[in-house]
């Protein structure tokens, strides 16, 4: 309990007496936490790398801790901790090659002062002194690799974790973070929990820790005392003696789709009838780099349909019922399956000319069932999801994305696969125009570029580079796209664009960077084009950069066949779209053109240097509820933002428009029932807002410029404006 103070009638209470009463209550709470052992980080404050990684880390919230004095340390939101400097502002960088330094991150109790007042002595005081926290970064001394010393623990702080830095390091990754010293909350250790061992005959000890130690010692003594029995058991378990026949080994077939045999021999007999598809899976799972074989008279019930060892030549793959296909020696992984004890000399000699050593030589019935079970597990996993690597890196399965997509689509049609994940590594060179466009025939793809990878188009496009037709739920992210060959201007549409969508829903393009590094004057490429006659819904285009292009960045064209193609319920956020200022271009080109569409958001995007309008919504067809907010439109040859023709219920707010050349306007609103408000318009050739449409709301815009710029030009009736 807290120490009490008994205030009495008409007592003139001093500041110190009041503070002392509160201190007593606070000390009691702190002492209670100490008494029950409530010390350490209870929840949250888990350190992870930043996204994207840099020399800071993230601590997740909310986090609750109690320090060694019983004080509560709490924060709600996730915290970003700069580890490039310590608590004194000194750099933590490792100066010398071959050296390392440990940096530690601590939590500290603090007071947050609030409600400043003036006391009776005219002194400034803080009335509120609320509980708070500080994050403290401390660094150890730089030392040779392996000799670095971590900063000491502090009785007034709680350690979150340690970070190991080396010379030249510019990113902290999860692998650099060590939480072995983390001062986490532990209710009780095993040594603090009592154990009742009175009814035991062997194990003793007053605590759980002592009882476990007693059991461990007894087991160790049993092994020494009965060496012979232990040895026989080891031989049995390891298959060296007293082995079970295959008919006496049970099988757990509950999760298998084809095998039902209750014992190993019965399951093996079933495998014989179903092996062809399994072998095909093995070849495809390892990218065709597998060789395996047996003999038709091996007596084990498993017939691989290989007549003799001579068929298994060095560097070849055999598929039952097919020809032997030659492969380079350095691409071969040797796998041998034998279902009874037979000579393997003929097979071993075939690997003598430089191929890799066998990864499996199975010579018994009991051994082959283990391999079959492993392959069945592979089959189950393979049908659920596939991850392959594409590019120039040694870890890649394919060099071209077009080849990977085509092969995986083929596999899905055979093996009923669910999801695909493709990782781009190194340079992914698309050098064969006959394999373009890269076409997804099924849903559920995810393609992501790893660090320093890029997708490089090395041919002149006559099709889109990547197209989504009649598919859903596809994610492409972190991909750097470059073009090395120009494409002449064309009157057609989608072949001038990198991405093409038709009847595709829920497609995500995130952190895509596209630019050309061919000479100025070459290439006519846009970023994203939608089908004129089909509907696409639920697209997210986020954090993308399209620069040096010579066509529309994004185009939803008007249907030219009488269809009703639109883009709906989609978001374009945090993107930069910039046209190349010189060279061959498709003219006129808008930055973003939604000639048709509904319920589209364009948020915090930069659109610049296009020879026509920055954002065009509507035309002869209907566009509804398109919102353009927080965007920057610079140096365009047409209108900054225009809601034209049948564009209705559209919204433009908090945008910044400048550099619109003569004779066009910052905003041109010929559609009806639209809102244009609170925008900043500067350096435009004519009107800040030109409104020939009706029933529009124009309010709160700041417009300034030269020449004919008069702010708002309202040429139609029934508009509410701020002229």
Buried (B, 14 or more C-beta within 10 A) or exposed (E): EBEEEEEEEEEEEEEEEEEEBEEBEBBEEBBEBBEEBBBBBBBBBBBBBBEEBBBBBBBBBEBBBBBBBBBBBBBEEBBEBBBBBBEEEEEBBBEEEEBBBBBBBBBBBBEEEEEEEEEEEEEEEEEEEEEBBEBBBBBBEBBEEEEBEBBEEBEEBBBBBBBBBBBEBEEBEEEBBBBEBBBBBEEEEEEEEEBEBEEEEEBBBEBBBBBBBBBEEEEEEEEEEEEEEEEBEEEEEEEEEEBEEBEEBEBEBEEBEBBEBEBBBBBBBBBEEEBEEBBBBBBBBBBBBBBBBBBEEBEBBBBBBBEEBEEBEBBBBBBEEEEBEEBEEEEBBBBBBBBBEBEBEBBBEBBEEEBEEBEBBBBBBBBBBEBBBEBBEBBEEBBEEBEBBBBBBEEBBBBBBBBBBBBBBEBBEEBEBEBBBBBBBBBBBBBEBEBBBBBBBBBBBBBBBBEEBBBBBBBEBBBBBBBBBEBBBBBBBBBBBBBBBBBEEEEEBBBBBBBBBBBBBBBBBBBBBBBBEBEEEBBBBBBBBBBBBBBBBBBBBBBBBBBBBBBBBBBBBBBEEEBEBBBBBBBBBBBBBBBBBEBBBBEBBBBBBBBBBBBBBBBEBBBBBBBBBBBBBBBEBBBBBBBBBBBBBBBBBBBBBBBBBBBBBBBBBBBBBBBBBEEBBBBBBBBBBBBBBBBBBBBBBBBBBBBBBBBBBBBEBEBEBEEEBBBBBBEBEEBEBBE
